[in-house]
Amino acid sequence: MSTALQPKPRIIGQKAKVSIVASKYNEQFTDSLVENAISELGELIPMARIDLIRVPGAFEIPVVVSKLMQSNNINCIIALGVIIRGDTHHADLVASSVTQSLQNLAVSNCVPIIHEVLLVEDEKQAHARCIAASMNRGREAAKAAVGMIDIFAQIEKTIPKPSPNISR
């Protein structure tokens, strides 16, 4: 994974709907991810509607993402959370389950999901990725979301629209 943030995509005047589903667990770190993602989205697509849904932990993120996909016309979803590895395999199981579930949802519903549910070794790594400015994953997630919204908009422009049936 790159340690440098990618250049900001440019979408001027784009109206978009972005939902952020973020864990409350490890609140110090996830709150920072949320704040940075929202700030970056505000800079890149100021006319966007941004909805924030907080869930108890990372494991609950995929089911809420699934529900959002059923009920809303969303351009992109950002999943944010921090899982800190402990002495058991629980963190690995949760991280693997969340990753697989989010990928399956994205592909089966053809809606981009930006996966920034981080699995880190300790609080030092969490701080570096969530709070520090040099490799902030909240800002990176926002940039990726805007990039995917732009890609999907370009694809939509190239798909021919069906012509209306005219009966006589």
Legacy VTK file of the C-alpha trace (Angstrom):
# vtk DataFile Version 3.0
C-alpha trace
ASCII
DATASET POLYDATA
POINTS 168 float
0.000 0.000 0.000
1.276 3.438 -0.887
2.389 5.761 1.879
1.739 8.849 -0.254
-1.703 10.299 -0.812
-2.748 10.300 -4.435
-3.460 13.571 -6.251
-6.925 15.001 -5.760
-9.399 14.148 -8.508
-11.229 17.158 -9.901
-14.999 17.123 -10.053
-16.443 20.582 -10.342
-20.168 21.092 -9.814
-20.927 17.387 -9.543
-23.928 16.575 -7.426
-23.387 13.273 -5.719
-24.713 11.271 -2.836
-22.086 9.662 -0.633
-22.825 7.619 2.457
-20.228 7.028 5.114
-20.727 4.022 7.370
-18.334 4.259 10.287
-17.693 2.176 13.350
-17.947 3.777 16.783
-15.394 1.312 18.150
-11.916 2.784 18.684
-13.685 6.122 18.612
-10.616 8.358 18.819
-9.374 6.943 15.524
-12.638 6.445 13.678
-13.832 9.959 14.540
-10.682 11.317 12.937
-11.226 9.176 9.828
-14.787 10.497 9.556
-13.778 14.145 10.057
-11.000 13.904 7.477
-13.181 12.107 4.924
-15.991 14.648 5.254
-13.548 17.562 5.053
-11.933 16.184 1.897
-15.299 15.434 0.279
-16.352 19.004 1.037
-13.298 20.303 -0.822
-13.627 17.970 -3.803
-17.388 17.897 -4.316
-18.878 20.752 -2.313
-22.397 20.154 -3.660
-22.435 16.525 -2.553
-24.914 15.161 -0.065
-22.989 13.289 2.594
-24.846 11.005 4.993
-23.085 9.581 8.037
-24.278 6.415 9.738
-22.459 5.225 12.853
-22.533 1.550 13.849
-21.269 -0.164 17.023
-18.270 -1.913 15.455
-16.639 -2.942 12.194
-18.592 -6.194 12.000
-21.864 -4.254 11.670
-20.697 -2.159 8.713
-21.601 -4.587 5.865
-25.230 -5.101 6.914
-25.806 -1.348 7.085
-24.115 -0.923 3.705
-26.451 -3.583 2.314
-29.502 -1.814 3.747
-28.379 1.504 2.273
-28.002 -0.086 -1.130
-31.587 -1.332 -0.959
-33.130 1.961 0.013
-31.137 4.777 -1.538
-29.706 5.961 -4.807
-26.105 6.289 -3.646
-23.144 7.119 -5.863
-20.562 5.726 -3.459
-20.236 4.357 0.068
-17.219 4.832 2.301
-16.702 2.224 5.034
-14.545 3.453 7.922
-13.343 1.618 10.989
-10.309 0.635 13.008
-9.592 -2.879 14.224
-6.594 -3.174 16.532
-5.050 -6.630 16.605
-4.928 -8.253 20.019
-3.676 -11.530 21.419
-6.422 -13.608 19.759
-7.472 -14.163 16.137
-10.717 -12.229 16.596
-9.434 -9.099 14.816
-8.319 -11.115 11.801
-11.666 -12.891 11.597
-13.606 -9.622 11.774
-11.347 -7.892 9.231
-11.562 -10.781 6.783
-15.335 -11.030 7.109
-15.836 -7.291 6.633
-13.520 -7.183 3.616
-15.178 -10.103 1.856
-18.681 -8.841 2.618
-17.964 -5.332 1.331
-16.397 -6.659 -1.861
-19.367 -8.948 -2.507
-21.810 -6.082 -1.925
-19.930 -3.720 -4.226
-19.724 -6.198 -7.082
-23.249 -7.608 -6.778
-24.865 -4.150 -6.536
-22.460 -2.317 -8.867
-21.989 0.474 -6.332
-18.470 1.543 -5.359
-17.550 0.899 -1.743
-14.358 2.446 -0.485
-12.973 0.088 2.140
-11.034 1.843 4.878
-11.786 -0.513 7.723
-8.216 -0.699 8.917
-6.590 -3.655 10.632
-3.587 -2.360 12.562
-1.121 -3.853 14.985
-1.356 -1.182 17.662
-2.456 2.343 18.543
0.732 3.814 17.052
-0.202 2.446 13.614
-3.800 3.594 14.097
-2.602 7.108 14.928
-0.363 7.209 11.831
-3.228 6.208 9.517
-6.138 8.015 11.144
-4.885 11.149 12.865
-1.531 12.049 11.308
-1.648 14.102 8.121
0.979 12.278 6.074
-0.971 9.084 5.324
-4.466 9.905 6.468
-6.816 7.156 5.310
-9.937 9.291 5.791
-8.729 11.781 3.189
-7.510 8.961 0.969
-10.942 7.303 1.159
-12.636 10.544 0.097
-10.305 10.917 -2.886
-10.947 7.319 -3.922
-14.714 7.855 -3.597
-14.622 10.948 -5.802
-12.470 9.089 -8.309
-14.959 6.213 -8.456
-17.919 8.589 -8.799
-16.114 10.204 -11.720
-15.321 6.832 -13.331
-18.925 5.666 -13.017
-20.161 8.986 -14.488
-17.807 8.545 -17.456
-19.012 4.979 -17.984
-22.642 6.145 -17.882
-21.883 8.720 -20.582
-20.580 6.014 -22.920
-23.483 3.604 -22.490
-26.087 4.200 -25.189
-29.526 5.127 -23.895
-32.368 2.884 -25.073
-34.561 4.567 -27.628
-38.223 4.915 -26.655
-40.692 2.614 -28.369
-43.034 4.561 -30.541
-46.243 2.732 -31.352
-48.448 3.738 -34.185
LINES 1 169
168 0 1 2 3 4 5 6 7 8 9 10 11 12 13 14 15 16 17 18 19 20 21 22 23 24 25 26 27 28 29 30 31 32 33 34 35 36 37 38 39 40 41 42 43 44 45 46 47 48 49 50 51 52 53 54 55 56 57 58 59 60 61 62 63 64 65 66 67 68 69 70 71 72 73 74 75 76 77 78 79 80 81 82 83 84 85 86 87 88 89 90 91 92 93 94 95 96 97 98 99 100 101 102 103 104 105 106 107 108 109 110 111 112 113 114 115 116 117 118 119 120 121 122 123 124 125 126 127 128 129 130 131 132 133 134 135 136 137 138 139 140 141 142 143 144 145 146 147 148 149 150 151 152 153 154 155 156 157 158 159 160 161 162 163 164 165 166 167
